[in-house]
Amino acid sequence: MTTRRFVVAISPEHMDPTYALEREGLGPDVELRPWKARTQEELAREISDVDAVLTWRFRVEAPVIEALDRCRVIVRMGVGFDVVDAAAAARRDIPVCNIPDYCTNEVADHTLGLLLALTRRIPAYTEGLRAGNDAWTWDAAGPVHRITGRTLGIVGLGRIGTAVALRARAFGMRVVFTDPYARDGMDRALGLERLELDDLLAQADYVSLHTPLTGETRGLAGAGFFAKAKRGMILVNTSRGPVVDIGALEEAMRSGQVGMAGLDVLPNEPPVPEPGLLRAWRADEEWVHGRLVVSPHAAFYSEESDHDMRVKAALTVREVLDGKPPRNRVN
């Protein structure tokens, strides 16, 4: 009696062309099939017969999920799972799983890196010195304030938000947070202060966003959010781009309501069409000079986190194929 081989489809972006880690983790009885589709319609036809799906950034929407005849699990190779229609998968009783812990340290470090770069005005110093030595003076970037004793407000106290809080405490910051889903006692266990969002905004010198992208959080940081913030607040977003209304952020920065911003994520990536804030930043308009730091959705990345993501994603699929409960199911 021969053992049936499993077929696992995988999105072809961001991969070692040999898929060595995935193949090793899935095992010899799995045919790993990188797909060639460019549209949802093509994908629905191409992977209808697979036993599992691994995707990084390629969207897996309801029409594709409806076409899956025997799929046991869909794994999003990352933390955020908004690229998969989890509700459509739930209707088909297909688990959707993510890899929530592979880049916790990287994103927390990147968050503090953005915060420190802005506080210490490092980009402004660097841009000034690029033109020559006329800016070789300690006050070339304008006022710089001590970070110790200032208040960091964390919106979303999950794994990454907690890691950011602990790092910020090490810098002597007062840390407050808001999260309606955080368990009672988290504040006491971590030595933090739990506040409602409006109170957090009124008190925080810095606000760092660490929420998933859901209907509840899309556009959370909009005009009303910024209007309630402490004037001159510094915003850091390493969560999901659409959590911030980028037009509202531009207006808040132009008015001085938001002092500076560090963005690792944007509503569209790459930013096409380009929002006004990015156009002004790239043109080095005076009002935004030295006040914005942007990175290309890279906070998650290190060689080690990339390895962990791929290995853990393959393990999650393998366990489901072996009849075990799905790990880190989000739907």
N, C-alpha and C positions, 0 to 999 in steps of 0.2 A: 504494500500500500504506500503510495507516494503522498508526501505532505504538500498541501497546496501552498504555493508561493503567494505572498501578499504583494500588493502594489501600492506604493506610496507616492503621491504626486508632490513635487516641491517647486516653489517659485524660483526662477533662475537668476534673480538679482542677488548681488552681494554674496557670491559663493565661490569657494575653491572649485574650479571646474571638474575636479575629480570627486567632489563631495565625500572626501575620505572620512571625515568625522561622522557624517550622517550615516554612511554605509556601515561603518564599524558599529555604531550604536544601534542601528536597526537590525543588524544580523544578516546572515547569508540567505535566509529564506525570504528576503524582501527585495523586490525589484523597485529601485528608486527611479522615478520618472520625472526629470525636469520638464516642465511644460514650455511650449513655444507660443502659446496664445498671447495676444495683445489686447483682446477685448473680452468682456464678460461672456459674450455669445460664443466666441471661440473656446474659451475656457470650459464652458458648460459641455461642449461636445467632446473636448479632449480628455476630461478627467471623470467622466460619468461612471466609470467602472472601478475607481480606485477604492482601497480600503481605508486610506487616511490622507489628509492634506496637511502639508507644511507650507506656511507662507510667511514671508518677511514683510514687504510693503505692498505687494500686489493685492488688490481688493478681491474679496470673495463675497459676492452679493447674493441676494435671494434667488435669482434665476439659476445661478451655478449650484447653489445648495439644493434647489428643487430637482436638479438633474442627477444628483448623487444617488446611485442605486444601492450601494452597500457600504458607504463610508461610516466608519466607527468613531472617528474623531477628527477635528480640525484644530491644528496647533498654530497659534500666532507666535512666530519666533521673535519675541520681544515682550515688553510689559503691557503697553497699550494694545487694546484689542478692537479698536474702532474700525479697523480695515475689514473685519469680518462681521457679517450680519448675524450677530449672536441670537437675536430673537427668531430669525428664520430657521437657524439651526436647531433651536430649542423646539420649534414646532415639529421638526423632523426627528426629534430625540437624538440629535447628534451633539455630543459634548464639544464645546469650544474651550480650549485651554490656552493659557499664556505662560510666560516664563518670568515670574514677577521679581526674581531675586538676582538675576545674572549681572546686573549693572548697578546695584544699589550704591556701592562705594564710588563708582565713576561719576554718576549723576550728582551725588552729594558733593564730591570734590569739585566738580565743574560749577555747581551752584555757588559754592564758596569762592571759587576762582573768579566768577563774574562779579560777585559782591565785593570782593577785595580789590579787583581791578578798578571798579568804579569808585569805591571809597577812597582809595589811594591815588586816584586820578591817573593811573598808569597809561591808559590810551592817550589821554590829553598830553602828558609829558612826551610820550613817544612821537605823537604827531607833530608837536612843536619842534622837537629836535631834528626831525627829518629835514626840515628846511635849512638848518644850520645852527650855529652856536648862539645866536641871539636869544634863544629860549633856554640857555643853560643857566637857569636860576630856579631856586626852590619854589617860588611863587608863580611860576609860569602857567600853571594849570588852574589857578584860582584857589579859593579856600578849600582846605582839606581838614576833615574832622576825625577825631579819635573814634575808633569803632567800639572800644571797651565801654560798656555801660549803655550803649544804644539798644533800641528794641527791634528785634526781628519778629515779624508776624508770619507764621507759616499757615498756609491755607491747604489743608489736607495732610493729616498726620499718619500716613502709611509708612511703608518701609523706608522710602527715600526721605520723606518729610522728617521722620524720626532721626535718620542718619544726619540730616542737615542740622537739626536741632542740637544734637550732641556735639557736632563740630563747632557750631556757633557758641555754645556754652563754653567751649575751650578757649574761645577768643574773649571771654568775659562779657558776652552779650546777654541781655535779658531776652528770653524767648517766650513768646505767646503763640497760641495756635487756635484755629477753629476747624472743627471737623464733626459734623453731626453723626458720623458713623464710627467715630473713635470710641472704644470701650470706656466706661466709667473707671476712673482711677488711673488712666494713662498719664494725666497731668501730674499726679502725686508720685507715680513710679519714676517718672523722668525728671521731676523737678521743674516742670513747666507750668505756665498759667493758661487755663482754658477760657476763651472769650467767645462771645458772639461776633459775627463778622463785622458788624458796624463798630463795635468797641475796638476790635483789633485794628481796623483801618484808622480809627481816630488816634490810636496810640503808637502805631508802628512807624519807625524810621525807615524800615525796609519791609517789603512784602515779597515772599517767595511762594510761588504757586506749585503745588504738587498734587494735582487732582487728575483723575482719568477724564477723558473726553466723553461726556454723556449729555443727554438732553438737559440735564440740570446744570451742567458746568459750561456748556457752550456759550460763549459771550459773557461769562461771569464777570470778567474784568472789563466792564463797559463804562459808559459815561457816569452812571449813578455810582458805581464802585469808586471811580477816581474822585468824584465830587465829595465823597465821604472820607477820603484819605487825608492823612496829615500832610499839610502842604510841604512840598519838596521831597516827598517820599521817593525811595528808590525801589523800582520793581525788577524782580528777576523771575523769568519763566523758563523752566526746563521741563515742563510737563507736556502739554499739547498746544500747538499754535492757536487753534480756534477758541481756546479758553479766554484769550485776550481779543477784544475788539480793537484791531490795530488802528483804525481811524480815530476811535476815542482816545487811544493812547497818544497818538500824534497831537490831538487837540490839548490833552492834559499836559504834555511836555511843552508845547508852544506857550501855554499860559503860565507855566511854572508850577502847576499843581503837582505834577510828577517831575522830580528833579533829574533823574537819570534812569536808564533801563538797560538791563542785560537780557538778551533774548537768544536762546538756543533753538527755539522753534517758532514757526510762523504759520499763519493760516493756510498759505499755499507754499509748497516746497518742491523745487526752488520757487522764489516769489514772483510768479507770473500769473496774472498781471502784477506789476510792481506797485505796492502801496506807497502813498505819499511820503510816509515816514522814511522808507528805504530810499526813495528818490532824493529826499533832502539830505540824508546821511551820506549817500554816495557822492552827491555834489558838494559835500562838506559845507553846507549852508551854516552861517554863523550861529544861528539859534540852536543847532543840534551838535555843534562841534564839541567833541570830547564827552558827550552826554549819553552816547549809545554804544553798546558793545554787542556785536552779533556773531554767533557761530552757527555752522551749517547742520543743525540737528546732530551734533557730535558728542553731546554729553554722555551718552551711553557707551561710547567706544573706548576700549583698550584692546590690545591683543588678547589679554586674558579674558575679558568679558565676552569678546566675540567667540572664543573657544567654548566658554561655559554655556553661552546661549545655544550654540549648535549641538553640543553634547546633551544638554538638558532637554532640548526639543525632541531629539531623536529618542531619548529615554522615555519621554512622555508618551510618544506614539508606540514604542515597543511594549510598554506596560499595558496599554489598552489592547493591543493586538494579542497579548498573552492573557487577556481576560481580567485584568486588574482594574480597579476603579480609576477613572481619569484623574490625574493630578492637576491641581490648580484650575479646576473648572470654573468658568466665569458666567455661564448661562444656566 
